[in-house]
Amino acid sequence: MNQHDLINIKHIDFDRARSEMYRLLNARKGNLSLAQPLYNDPQMFKVDMQEIFQKEWIFAGMSCELPEKGDYINVSIGQNSVLIVRDAQGEIGAFHNVCRHRGSKLCDSQRGKVANLVCPYHQWTYDLKGNLLFAGTEMGSDFELSEHNLKKVHCQVAGGFVFICLAEGDAPDIAPFTQDLEHYMAPYDMENTKVAAQTTIEESANWKLVIENNRECYHCNASHPELLDSLLEWDDTNDPRASKEFLALCEKMAKMWDEQKIPHQHVEHGLRNRMVRMPLKEGTVAMTIDGEAACKKLMGTITHPEMGSLRILHLPNSWNHMQSDHCVVFQVLPISAQKTLVTTKWLVHKDAVEGVDYDVNRLTQVWDATNDQDRILAERNQQGINSIGYQPGPYSETFEFGVINFVNWYSQIIRDNLDKQHV
């Protein structure tokens, strides 16, 4: 068997996986978890990467990570490395991290600062807008620099969040979400923040299990004692389990937020994006071990510490908690069918001084513990699903309605994208 035959067999296997995924999603009945292959099969994982992570908007980072011209961050979505760069005009753009000469990777570092982007292989040089400036005289007199600029990646910045989309053609319309995001994030003035701490953990679980675990607090009482010192487990005022006491607290805080012109109403864009400001446990102002502020300097134009948590969901790969004194943002990036990277960043006012205004250990203590607890839960979930004893089980329509929403979104977006290719 030659190399060509092997490539054809791989294409056939992938096509079969796409057809089988469509069949499994179409056959799914009721509010059940997904079929086993959708959580652990490498070919199904490839479909996820192609139909979601290469076609939908992905949370890539924060604009404050690129404070000056020439600053860049490097984000990998599967095998696709993307450079996100702030140019000389202050605009943020994104490019495939691939030289147009012979395909060498341009930048290896996760972040850095450059005057121009120079390929280390043959020194082809690009400006911060991706235009090819230099390729050497060796390419001949007829060589057109303008025909070999870096390939652009769709990029949108809103409310301090940077989103990218690897779609080759038009990207999905994200404007309704980003417009609301700008409005809700305005009090935080995210351009004037900084990353005070960052962690990345590798979870031995499918990315969907990581998201599913986040989308419910059914497990919180048994697993997250540190988090529940400040967090109320209800998702928002639409939570079917919401108590009278919780709704009364929400009403009380809403009046205060209205007086301060702080956006708080539940806003959603389908099942993909949601924003809502929720109170923290009464008597607490931040997600810290004692409920007190983690940073002495409040964010942006905020003047009152009792801002609760602005919860922002962006599928497929981010959830976030914005508080009065700091923000916690989460990014999920799949590695393989059973490996996922979860990155957490804690942001504070850019003028806050470590050791004076905040202590890193205190800032990160609650979510460090929670992330590790969630890692264990997701990995145990994966181990059970890998067993021949697994079969899809029922979700609770009250405690796990967020999981139902995610799985329904996932099922629909995969089928829609496969339908476009006439599966």
C-alpha positions in Angstrom: 0.0 0.0 0.0 1.5 3.4 -1.0 1.2 6.8 0.6 -1.6 7.9 -1.7 -3.7 4.9 -0.7 -3.1 5.6 3.0 -4.3 9.2 2.5 -7.4 8.0 0.7 -8.2 5.6 3.5 -7.9 8.5 6.1 -10.3 10.6 4.0 -12.8 7.8 3.8 -12.5 7.2 7.6 -13.1 10.9 8.3 -16.1 11.1 5.9 -17.6 8.1 7.7 -17.0 9.8 11.0 -18.9 12.9 9.8 -21.8 10.8 8.6 -21.9 8.8 11.8 -21.7 11.9 13.9 -24.7 13.4 12.0 -26.6 10.1 12.5 -25.9 10.0 16.2 -26.9 13.6 16.8 -30.1 13.2 14.7 -31.0 10.0 16.6 -30.6 11.6 20.0 -33.9 11.7 21.8 -34.8 13.6 24.9 -32.5 15.4 27.3 -29.8 12.7 27.3 -26.0 13.0 27.4 -24.2 12.3 24.1 -23.3 9.0 22.6 -19.9 7.6 23.7 -18.0 8.3 20.4 -18.8 12.0 20.6 -16.8 12.1 23.9 -13.8 9.9 23.1 -13.4 9.0 19.4 -10.4 10.7 17.6 -12.2 10.9 14.3 -15.3 12.5 15.9 -12.9 15.0 17.6 -11.6 16.0 14.2 -15.1 16.8 13.1 -15.5 19.0 16.3 -12.4 20.8 15.4 -13.4 21.3 11.7 -17.0 22.2 12.2 -16.8 24.2 15.4 -13.3 25.4 16.2 -12.4 26.2 12.6 -15.8 27.8 11.8 -17.1 29.6 14.9 -15.9 32.5 16.9 -13.4 31.5 19.5 -12.3 33.5 22.6 -8.6 34.1 22.1 -7.4 36.5 24.8 -7.8 40.0 26.3 -7.0 43.3 24.5 -5.0 44.4 27.6 -2.5 41.7 26.9 -1.5 43.8 23.9 -1.0 47.2 25.4 1.4 48.7 22.9 2.2 48.4 19.2 4.1 45.3 18.3 2.8 43.3 21.2 1.5 39.9 20.2 0.0 36.7 21.7 0.1 33.3 20.0 -3.0 31.1 20.3 -3.2 27.5 19.0 -6.5 26.1 17.9 -5.7 22.5 17.2 -2.8 22.5 14.7 -3.6 26.1 13.7 -1.3 28.7 15.4 -2.7 32.3 15.2 -0.8 35.5 15.9 -2.9 38.3 17.4 -1.0 41.6 17.0 -1.5 45.3 17.9 -0.3 47.4 14.9 1.2 50.9 14.8 -2.3 52.4 14.6 -3.4 50.7 17.8 -5.7 48.2 16.0 -5.7 44.5 16.9 -5.6 42.0 14.0 -4.9 38.3 13.6 -2.9 36.2 11.2 -2.1 32.6 10.6 1.4 32.1 12.2 2.7 30.7 8.9 5.3 32.3 6.6 4.1 32.6 3.0 7.5 31.4 1.7 7.7 27.7 2.7 5.3 27.6 5.6 7.6 27.9 8.5 6.1 29.0 11.8 7.0 32.7 12.4 6.8 33.0 16.2 7.2 30.3 18.8 6.7 32.3 22.0 3.2 32.6 23.5 3.6 36.3 23.7 6.2 38.9 22.8 6.9 42.3 21.2 8.3 42.9 17.7 8.9 45.8 15.3 8.1 43.5 12.4 7.4 39.8 12.0 10.5 38.1 10.7 10.6 34.5 9.7 13.6 32.8 11.3 14.0 30.4 8.4 14.8 32.8 5.5 14.1 36.2 7.0 11.0 37.1 5.0 9.8 40.2 6.9 6.2 41.3 7.4 4.8 44.5 9.0 2.3 44.5 11.8 -0.6 44.5 9.4 0.8 41.3 7.8 2.1 43.0 4.6 5.2 41.4 3.2 8.0 44.0 3.2 11.1 41.9 2.3 11.8 38.6 0.6 15.3 39.1 -0.7 16.5 39.6 -4.3 16.7 35.8 -4.7 13.0 35.7 -5.6 13.6 37.4 -8.9 12.6 40.7 -10.4 9.1 39.6 -11.3 8.2 38.6 -7.7 5.2 40.6 -6.2 5.5 41.2 -2.5 1.8 42.1 -2.3 0.8 38.7 -3.4 2.4 37.0 -0.4 1.1 38.9 2.6 0.3 36.9 5.7 -3.1 35.2 5.6 -5.6 37.1 7.8 -7.8 35.5 10.4 -11.2 37.1 11.3 -10.8 39.1 14.4 -13.2 41.1 16.6 -12.5 43.0 19.8 -15.3 44.0 22.1 -15.4 44.9 25.8 -11.7 43.9 26.2 -12.3 40.4 24.7 -10.6 39.3 21.6 -12.4 36.8 19.4 -11.0 35.0 16.3 -12.6 32.9 13.6 -10.7 30.5 11.3 -13.5 30.3 8.7 -12.0 30.7 5.2 -15.0 32.6 3.9 -17.4 34.9 5.8 -17.5 34.4 9.6 -20.8 34.0 11.4 -22.4 37.3 12.5 -21.2 38.2 15.9 -22.2 41.8 15.9 -25.4 41.5 18.1 -23.3 39.8 20.9 -20.3 42.2 20.7 -22.6 45.3 20.8 -24.1 44.0 24.0 -20.7 43.0 25.3 -19.3 46.5 24.8 -22.3 48.0 26.7 -22.0 45.5 29.7 -18.2 45.8 29.9 -18.0 49.6 29.6 -17.8 50.2 33.4 -14.7 48.0 33.6 -12.6 50.0 31.1 -10.7 46.9 30.1 -8.0 48.7 28.1 -6.8 49.9 31.4 -6.4 46.6 33.1 -3.7 44.0 33.3 -3.3 40.2 33.8 -2.2 39.8 37.4 -2.1 36.0 37.3 -2.6 33.2 34.8 -2.7 29.4 35.1 -3.1 26.7 32.4 -4.1 23.2 33.4 -4.4 20.1 31.1 -7.5 18.1 31.8 -7.7 14.5 30.6 -11.2 14.9 29.4 -13.1 15.9 26.2 -13.7 19.6 25.8 -17.4 19.1 25.9 -17.2 17.5 29.4 -15.2 20.5 30.6 -18.0 22.8 29.3 -20.8 20.6 30.6 -19.3 20.6 34.1 -19.2 24.4 34.1 -22.8 24.7 32.9 -24.3 23.4 36.1 -23.9 23.8 39.8 -25.6 20.5 40.7 -22.2 19.3 41.9 -21.2 22.5 43.7 -22.4 21.7 47.3 -20.4 18.4 47.3 -17.3 19.7 45.4 -16.7 23.4 45.8 -16.6 24.6 49.4 -14.3 27.5 48.7 -16.4 28.8 45.8 -19.7 28.6 47.7 -18.3 30.9 50.4 -19.2 33.7 48.0 -21.1 32.3 44.9 -24.8 31.7 45.0 -25.4 28.5 43.1 -28.4 29.8 41.1 -27.6 30.6 37.4 -29.8 33.7 37.2 -33.3 34.9 37.9 -34.5 32.5 35.2 -33.2 29.5 37.1 -36.2 27.2 37.8 -34.8 26.5 41.2 -34.5 30.1 42.3 -35.7 30.7 45.9 -37.9 33.6 47.0 -34.9 34.8 49.1 -32.6 34.8 46.1 -35.1 36.6 43.9 -35.6 39.2 46.6 -31.8 39.8 46.8 -31.7 40.1 43.0 -34.4 42.7 43.1 -32.7 44.7 45.9 -29.3 44.7 44.1 -30.9 45.5 40.7 -32.3 48.8 42.2 -28.8 49.7 43.4 -27.2 48.8 40.0 -29.9 50.9 38.2 -29.1 53.9 40.4 -25.4 53.6 39.4 -26.3 52.9 35.7 -24.6 49.5 35.8 -26.0 47.0 33.2 -27.4 43.9 34.8 -30.4 42.5 32.9 -30.3 39.0 31.4 -29.3 39.2 27.7 -28.8 36.2 25.5 -28.1 35.5 21.9 -29.6 32.0 21.2 -27.9 29.3 23.3 -24.4 30.5 22.4 -24.0 33.8 24.3 -25.4 35.1 27.5 -24.7 38.0 29.9 -26.3 38.6 33.3 -25.2 40.3 36.5 -25.9 38.2 39.6 -25.4 39.1 43.3 -22.8 37.3 45.3 -23.7 35.9 48.7 -25.0 38.7 50.9 -22.2 40.3 52.8 -19.5 39.4 50.3 -18.1 41.5 47.4 -15.7 39.2 45.6 -14.9 35.6 45.0 -12.2 35.3 47.7 -11.9 32.9 50.6 -13.3 35.6 53.0 -15.6 37.4 50.5 -13.7 40.6 50.9 -12.2 42.4 47.9 -9.0 40.9 46.5 -7.7 44.3 45.1 -7.9 47.7 46.7 -8.3 49.5 43.4 -11.8 49.0 41.8 -12.1 48.4 38.1 -12.7 51.2 35.6 -15.4 53.6 36.6 -16.9 51.4 39.3 -17.2 53.2 42.6 -19.2 50.7 44.7 -17.8 47.3 45.7 -21.1 45.4 45.6 -21.3 44.7 41.9 -21.9 41.0 42.3 -20.6 39.0 39.3 -21.2 39.8 35.7 -21.4 36.4 34.2 -20.6 36.1 30.5 -20.9 32.9 28.5 -19.5 32.5 25.0 -19.7 29.1 23.4 -17.8 27.0 22.5 -14.9 28.0 24.8 -15.4 30.6 27.5 -17.1 31.6 30.7 -16.3 34.6 32.8 -16.9 36.4 36.1 -16.5 40.2 36.3 -16.5 41.6 39.8 -16.0 45.1 41.2 -12.3 44.7 42.0 -11.1 42.0 39.6 -12.2 39.9 36.6 -11.7 36.1 36.1 -11.8 34.9 32.5 -11.7 31.3 31.3 -10.6 29.9 28.0 -11.1 26.2 26.9 -9.0 24.9 24.0 -9.2 21.2 22.9 -5.9 19.3 22.4 -7.3 15.8 21.5 -10.4 13.7 21.9 -9.5 13.3 25.6 -7.2 16.3 26.4 -8.2 19.9 27.0 -6.4 23.0 28.1 -8.2 25.3 30.5 -6.6 28.7 31.0 -7.7 31.1 33.7 -6.6 34.8 33.9 -7.2 37.2 36.8 -7.3 40.8 35.7 -7.0 43.9 37.9 -6.7 47.7 37.4 -3.5 48.4 35.5 -2.3 50.7 38.3 -2.8 48.2 41.0 0.5 47.2 42.6 1.2 43.6 43.6 2.0 43.3 47.3 0.4 46.7 48.0 -3.1 46.6 46.4 -3.4 42.8 45.9 -1.8 39.5 46.9 -1.7 37.0 44.0 -2.2 34.0 46.3 -5.3 35.5 47.8 -6.6 36.7 44.4 -6.3 33.2 42.9 -7.0 31.0 45.9 -10.7 30.3 45.3 -10.6 29.5 41.5 -7.3 27.6 41.8 -9.1 25.2 44.2 -12.2 25.2 42.1 -10.4 24.5 38.8 -8.6 21.6 40.3 -11.8 20.2 41.7 -13.4 20.6 38.3 -10.5 18.9 36.6 -10.9 15.8 38.8 -14.7 15.7 38.1 -14.2 16.0 34.4 -11.5 13.4 34.3 -13.6 10.9 36.3 -16.5 11.6 34.0 -14.3 10.8 31.0 -13.1 7.6 32.6 -16.6 6.4 33.1 -17.7 7.3 29.6 -14.8 5.3 28.2 -16.2 2.1 29.8 -18.4 -0.4 27.9 -20.9 0.2 30.7 -21.6 3.7 29.6 -24.9 4.7 27.9 -26.3 8.2 27.6 -28.1 9.2 30.8 -30.8 11.8 31.6 -30.1 15.4 32.5 -32.1 17.1 35.2 -34.3 19.8 33.6 -34.0 22.0 36.7 -30.4 21.4 38.0 -28.8 20.8 34.6 -30.8 23.0 32.2 -27.5 24.8 31.4 -26.0 21.6 30.3 -29.1 20.8 28.2 -28.7 24.2 26.5 -25.0 23.6 25.7 -25.6 20.1 24.3 -28.5 21.3 22.2 -26.4 24.2 20.9 -23.6 21.8 20.1 -25.9 19.3 18.4 -27.5 22.0 16.3 -24.4 23.8 15.2 -22.7 20.5 14.1 -25.8 19.4 12.1 -26.2 22.9 10.6 -22.5 23.0 9.5 -22.6 19.5 8.1 -25.9 20.2 6.3 -24.2 23.0 4.4 -21.8 20.4 3.0 -24.7 18.1 2.0 -23.9 15.2 4.4 
